[in-house]
Amino acid sequence: MRCSTRRGFKISVAMVFLWVFITLRIPEEMEDIQKVIRLGSKKNPKSLEDWQAITYKYLEKIHQRKKTWLTVGITSVPRQGQGGLLDTLASLYHASSAAEQKRMTVLVHLADSDSTWLRKTVLHISSLYSSQILTGQLLLIHAPSDAYPTVNSTQDGLSQAQVYSKQNIAHAFLMSFAPKLSTYFLLIEDDVFCAPNFVSHIHSKVSNRKPHTWVLLEFSNMGFLGKLFHSRDLPLLAHFLLLFHKERPLDWLILHFRTLLAQQNPILCRPFLFYHRLAHFTFENKTLIAQEKGPHGPDVLPGSVFTDMRFTGVDSPQEAYTLDESFFWTYNVSTGNYVTVILSRPANLNRVQVRTGSIVDGKYTLEKGQVELGYQPEGTPPNCTSFALLGRLVQGQMDRIIPKSAGHQVSCVKLAATANQASGLMIRHIYLWRAGDAEDRKADQN
């Protein structure tokens, strides 16, 4: 369980000389980055001095910037056949308002030494997020492979200790860089999507915890995803990961660290704000998604969403009517409460699908509810003057083909509660499919 003196010294040196190549400004400066990559790969005293000088120069510049409220930390490695990191960054920024982004720093550790992948990843990120890079809102770091301690492999390939070690050391590097960037540190992974306004949600939860002390708040119940720390605890956590890097997986070490700092019980903050992209789905879920999305997925019909349900300022009922992974969260539902999609123009529909509840544990479904179709809108804002029952939810879900007579010139789709519900409610989406062939679709649009 103890690191040898040599290994401990090697890791300590690596922590001090963490290689930073965020000195890039725009994609055209890739040549300078390549020089740094070549510099980091050399093993001689002079290159180490240069490496140290570059690192300290950049650290000094970064630490002069204004401290933000939250750092989102990500360690990324190459993934086969997935957008991975780029999709996660897109979700982070899509789910954050301009005001929230000013309170947030995104710190990414590119934890693989494949030069082709490094070059390609840096090029893509710098071309997509040059403004965030220039303002210091997005930082990239990388530690070369010789900074990692050596762990013996087995005849069958990577040993369990090697897998643990690389992940733990990579995250120790990430956390050692982050303490001075912000007050709080949120750990996520590079294959996730984020709930809308997650920064405001987290800020609200942290504010509500005062004056109670805490070490770890959890905004996901999956592994080490969505774990929130005080930034002041990160140096100690990084050191803890280094000490036991090959003994246990990262999620186990994080939970053990929490108990060592006297927080015995987990604090799960619901609704969960972070989910893996399809990684947690069963085969049945994947089949369902394929049916939902294709060959002709839900249609994007212009419209507004209205509700009489109670919700906080960081939630919006409009999130229930999107094609992304966002959702609408509410609480203390009463009989007759509704969420209604009012279309900008009447449309011929042939299918409606409603999904409620968490995709991870199935909680927060609408226990008793029904879907109604509305016609003949009047007033400002408009509301339908007549409704017809389409169907009732079963275990919080409904997917119904609409008879042609009922689906003609629909202006409203209402999800209504038919019983009181004290627990929270998560409405993941209301999907609509337009009826008819291509000519009918074109006519509906005109």
C-alpha positions, 0 to 999 in steps of 0.5 A: 500500500505504500509507495517506495521512496523512488516512486514517490519522488518521481510522482512528486517531480511529475506533479511539480513539472506538470506540462501545460500546452494551453499556450496555444491561442488559435489553431495556426499556433499548432506548430508552437504546441508541437515544439512543446510536445517534442520538448516534453518527450526529451529526457535531459536536464536542459529540456526539464529546465525548459519544461519547468520554465514554460509551466511556471510561466503559464501557471503565473499567468493563469493564477493572475486571472480572476478566480471563478466560482466553479471549475469543471474538471475532465480527464479525457482519453481517446474513444473508439467511434464516439465524439467523447470529449467534443460532445461533452464540451458541447453539452457543457456550453449548451447547458450553460447561460452566458452568465453561468459561463462567466462563473465557470472554468473548464479544465481538461487533462488530455491523458494520453500520449498518442501525438496524433490524437493530441494534435487532432484534439487540440486543433478541434477544441481550439477551433471551436472554443477559441473565445473561451480559451482566450478568456481563460474559461477553457484550459487544457493540460497534459502530462507526458507518459514518463510522468506516470509511475511504472506498474508491472503488466501481466501476460494477458495484457494490462493488469488491474493495477495498471488500469487503476493506476493510470486513471488515478494518476491522471486525475491526481494531475488534474486536481493538483492544477485546479485549487487556485482556479475556483472555490469549488471543483466538479468532477465529470467524465468525457462521455456525458451530457449535462442538464440545462443550467447545471451551474445554477442548480449546483449553486442553489444546492451549495447555498442551501447546505449552509451553514452545514459542513460537507466534503462531497456533494453528488450530482450523479449516482454513477461512479465518480461522475458529478462529484463536487468538492471544495477546491481547498481539499484538492491537494489532499485528495490528489496526494491521497490518489497518488499514495494508493494509485494502484490499489483501488479504482478512483470512485472507491478512493473518492468515497473513502476520502470522504469518510476520512474527512468525517462525512460518513454518509453520502449527500445525493443532490436530486435531480441528477444533472449528469448522465453518460451518453448511452453507456448506462443503457441496456440492450432494451433501452438501445432498441427503444432509442433506435425506435424513437430516433429513426428512421424518421425521428420526432419533428421539430414543430415551433411552439411554446410550453405553458404550465401551472406546476411549481418550479424554480427560477433555474428550470423552464417548462420549455426544456420538456419540449426539446430534442436534446437530453434536457428535462423539466423538473418540478415538485409537489404536483397536484391533481389537474396540474398540466404541461401544455405544448401549444403549437405555433400553427395547427399540425396533423400528428400521427404519434405522441411520446411522453417520457417522465422519470430519471433514465438511471433509476426510474424515479420521479415519474408521473405516477398518474397522468394522461395526455390530451390533444387540443384544438381551436386555440383562442386568446393571448397567449392562445389556449385550446378550447377543446381537448380529447383524451389520447391515453393514460401514462403507464409507469410514467410513460406513453407512446401512442399512434394517433388515429387520423381523425383525432390527429387532424389540425392539432394545436395543443398537446397537454400532459395532465396529472390525475392525482396528487404527487408529493415527490419530485417530477422529471419530464424528460421529453414530449415528442411529436411526429407529423403525419403524412408523406413528404408533400403533407409535411411541406404543406404543413410548413407553408 
